[in-house]
Amino acid sequence: MKRVLEIEGMHCMGCVRRATEALENLTGITSARVELQEKNALVEMESEVSFDLMKEALKEVDLELVSVKEKKSIFG
C-alpha cells in the first residue's frame, strides 16, 4: 500500500535525508521518497503504520507530519 504524507518544516536536502531515514526506520515502511519542493513523501508499506507513529518519528528529526492520504493508482 502507498500513502502520501504532507510534511512541514523541510528546508533543505538535509531535511529530506532525515525524513527519509526516520520513515524508512519504521517497521512496516519499505521505502520513502521525500520531495522537498512538494513538502511531501510517498511511502510504501508492507503493513499499516499509524499516523501517530509516523508523526513521532518525524517530530524526532524536527519535522511535522500534517496529513496522510491514500495514494490512488492512475489505473483505477
Number of C-alpha atoms within 10 A of each C-alpha: 12 18 19 19 23 18 22 16 15 21 11 10 12 11 17 20 12 18 28 20 17 18 23 19 14 15 12 15 19 14 19 22 17 26 17 18 9 10 15 22 22 20 22 19 18 12 11 13 14 10 14 10 12 18 19 15 21 22 15 12 14 14 19 19 19 12 14 19 11 12 14 11 7 5 4 4
